[in-house]
Amino acid sequence: MNIRHFLASVLLCLATMAYADEFIRVSTKSTDIVFRVSGNGRLYQSYMGRHLADEADLKHLPHGTEAYLTHGMEDYFEPAIDVRHADGNASTLLTYVDHKQETAADGSRHTVIRLQDKEYGTQVSLHFSAYADEDVIKTHTEIVNGEKKPVMLEKYASSMLHLTGGKYWLTEFSGNWADEGHMSTAPLNFGKKVLDTKLGTRANMFTPPMFILSVGEQATEDHGQVMLGQLGWTGNFRFTFEVDENDDLRLISGINPYFSSYELGAKETFTTPEFYFTMSYEGLSRASRNLHNWARKYQLKDGQKGRMTLLNNWEATYFDFNEEKLCNLMGDAVKLGVDMFLLDDGWFGNKYPRHGDTQGLGDWQETANKLPGKVTKLVEEAQKKGIKFGIWIEPEMVNPKSELYEKHKDWVIHLPNRDEYYFRNQMVLDLSNPKVQDFVFGVVDRLMTDYPGIAYFKWDCNSPITNIYSHYLKDKQTHLYVDYVHGLYNVLERIKAKYPNLPMMLCSGGSGRIDYKALSYFTEFWASDNTDPLERLFIQYAYSYFYPAKATCAHVTTWNSGTSVKFRTDVTMMGKMGFDIKLSDMSQNDLAYCQEAVKNYRRLSPVILDGDMFRLYSPYNGPHAVTQFVGTNQQSSVVFAFNTYPRWGERNNPVLLKGLKPDTRYRVREINMMPGAKSNLGCNDRVYSGQYLMNVGLSLLSTRKITSHVLEITAE
Ligand code: GLA
């Protein structure tokens, strides 16, 4: 120990002797975060890990690191907050004011710790909501400018957490359009790793705001300490993982401060987005179930309601349709047995009809010669046929070739003095402007007012923010990325308030925009435009770490039509099922198969959509993928097993099931069989104990390429 460290510890001891430390504990069933108000009045995080049963142990905890690290003081690592005060001083020193703990209306335990900079009056409140049974914590921060003049927030993290354990592995997700869900894992060593986006609207095109962090050892499905983290922000985000000189990990989550310095007026409050996380000490499987259970109960819109199966016309027609074609497709929806027909892009625009993606976006009136009977006719036709009607919109966007652009150029995010750059031939409307918010709200409101029979919206968003300049924000350009998202939430809030029972799909050229804040307004998301079932095995698997099947839309299409309809349908049944296919191109057998699968899905939806999910074989690890769902009462279960490209001589072990009751007997039946086909599984129509199924397992895997089996397992 050098002299500096020695003196520091003496001072710390003296301070600690003068004032007894106070501890604040944020707890779930399995996890504790322990904060310490130290003798010097500052707040430290002393612990984060497994629940500590004995309160008396808290005093033995290490001192810890400053909980919400500020810029400009004596800790030299990445700060959570950086405020340029009105006098130009950039330092902030936060001391503890008080804290409050109470049970919130949703049953979670809410803790708020208030801190203040005595010199400048800056107030920082750290909020934590702990969902004990689900082992999920959501956290955010409120920052109040206590000065008489505006200050500039340069950094304003939602959360800063400190992990110890010496060794960390980060799993990140990356991709691109139709290429989502690449997972890669690497150790975190000294220094920083940053995951962030700068795309604004379609913010997650290259990476979604989620990560997996293993602590101590690399977690597997059933072993190891692991954290799943997700930021509720439908815009630019940043996660910073910094390992310091003691091998401790500092994790900062929040809005990406990139081009986002935010001016806060006197006495104004800035509320950060929420960071959601769960910790599991039994590996990834438990962590995912924690998040799924929490989401269905508390976060996902209509998380405890059912979902509609559907037929979408996008891949069946693209832009080439008219009323008659659509009515025929509705007939196909009825034939399939699905709940709804979803009309996609291409139904609007008159001066510039939307016959392709180059024009019409922004002009939300039905194209007269395509849909002479307007949406009224389509809704009526659907009602006559006994199905629901849903419709596609992309209300935040505009094609330069549109009446909207001609009339309201100032509503479009564009640089006043440069050529325009287009992404998919379109531009983004400036949602920081309240008039634009009214317009976007009006798109939904007008449709719902004119056609109250519309039962569903698919809300798309196909461009990142390009040509970044807001004509509304004038000299506050660095507010655009943040205020855009606030504007979007304002619109979504109004829609939810006026149409509380309206289900909506969150789409963004596939999964270019997915997070749990957005999903408080949307019932589901479109996981990818790539519907090749082999690709979808990977993409859906990646999203399954964070999102339940109920939220993850999957459609049967003709992508990779070399694969069987059975294989394609079996993959979609692991999510919120739909079709985007022409029945006229299908054989009788394929159609009969799909009809049967829809019936099976209807029966098994409570298990797949609301049950516990167990990932048994990862497609990332080899040529098989197996996922099991277990109904909440363990009376029924569904297993989806896929063989992709096994080697000819591969030897396969039985698949051990999970989550069943050991002493219950279950009948195993293979379902989703092609008409006339007989199961080649030895286990078909046999009865086994749960113990057998979980310890001896079933031979489900084979070397037959691109084949699948679906098992329904029912307690006798
Ligand atoms: C995006 C969506 C697709 C489809 C098209 C329509 O790409 O992801 O599902 O709706 O837009 O233009």
Boltz pocket constraint, residues with backbone or C-beta under 6 A from the ligand:
constraints:
  - pocket:
      binder: B
      contacts: [[A, 314], [A, 344], [A, 345], [A, 357], [A, 392], [A, 460], [A, 462], [A, 507], [A, 508], [A, 509], [A, 510], [A, 526], [A, 529]]
      max_distance: 6.0
